[in-house]
Amino acid sequence: MPNGKPGDHPLTDILQHKLEVYSTEADGLVREIIELADEKMYRALSDRLYRDYSPYRSPDVQKLERELVELRDRLKDEAKSRGFDLSRE
């Protein structure tokens, strides 16, 4: 069972331990998404990274980066449509 140490989960490695897990771009996108995400999205991303993109299984980082860009852009569009000001970017 994971205990919060480095290497337990890619999301905590990126967010809490500040480790580079996939690539500078992918890890930065994860951080951006978490800023925009609600709890449901946070959990879904956490599960997906662990299940589909485990760093121990040679994940397709380019594919992950494309998916993260799409998710980030969709979340930004949704936030803007609800009236959130994202100009601090």
C-alpha positions in Angstrom: 0.0 0.0 0.0 1.4 3.5 -0.9 2.6 5.5 2.1 3.3 8.8 0.4 7.0 8.3 -0.3 8.6 9.2 -3.6 7.8 6.6 -6.2 4.5 5.6 -4.7 2.3 7.5 -7.2 3.1 9.7 -10.2 0.7 12.5 -9.1 2.1 12.9 -5.6 5.6 12.6 -7.1 4.8 15.6 -9.3 2.8 17.7 -6.8 4.3 17.0 -3.4 7.8 15.7 -4.1 8.5 18.0 -7.0 10.0 15.2 -9.0 10.2 15.0 -12.8 8.1 12.0 -13.6 7.3 12.1 -17.3 8.8 15.3 -18.8 9.0 18.9 -17.9 6.1 19.7 -20.2 3.8 16.8 -19.0 4.5 17.5 -15.3 3.8 21.2 -15.8 0.6 20.4 -17.6 -0.4 18.2 -14.6 0.2 21.1 -12.3 -1.9 23.4 -14.5 -4.8 20.9 -14.6 -4.8 20.4 -10.9 -5.2 24.2 -10.5 -8.3 24.0 -12.7 -9.7 20.7 -11.6 -12.5 19.9 -9.2 -12.3 16.8 -6.9 -13.8 14.5 -9.4 -11.3 15.5 -12.1 -8.4 15.3 -9.6 -9.3 11.7 -8.8 -9.8 10.8 -12.4 -6.4 12.2 -13.4 -4.8 10.5 -10.4 -6.3 7.1 -11.4 -5.4 7.6 -15.1 -1.8 8.5 -14.4 -1.4 5.5 -12.1 -3.2 3.0 -14.3 -2.4 4.1 -17.9 0.9 6.0 -17.5 2.8 4.3 -14.8 6.4 5.5 -15.0 7.5 2.0 -14.4 5.9 0.7 -17.6 7.6 3.0 -20.2 4.6 5.2 -20.8 4.0 7.0 -24.1 4.9 10.5 -22.9 4.1 12.2 -26.2 0.6 10.7 -26.1 0.2 11.8 -22.5 1.3 15.3 -23.3 -1.2 15.5 -26.1 -4.0 14.3 -23.8 -3.0 16.7 -21.0 -3.0 19.7 -23.4 -6.5 18.7 -24.6 -7.7 18.3 -21.0 -6.1 21.6 -19.8 -7.6 23.5 -22.7 -11.0 22.0 -22.1 -10.9 22.9 -18.4 -9.7 26.5 -19.3 -12.6 26.9 -21.7 -15.1 25.6 -19.2 -13.8 27.9 -16.5 -13.9 30.9 -18.8 -17.5 30.0 -19.9 -18.5 30.0 -16.2 -17.0 33.5 -15.8 -13.7 32.7 -14.1 -10.9 35.1 -14.8 -7.8 33.1 -15.8 -5.7 36.2 -16.7 -3.2 35.5 -14.0 -1.6 32.9 -16.3 
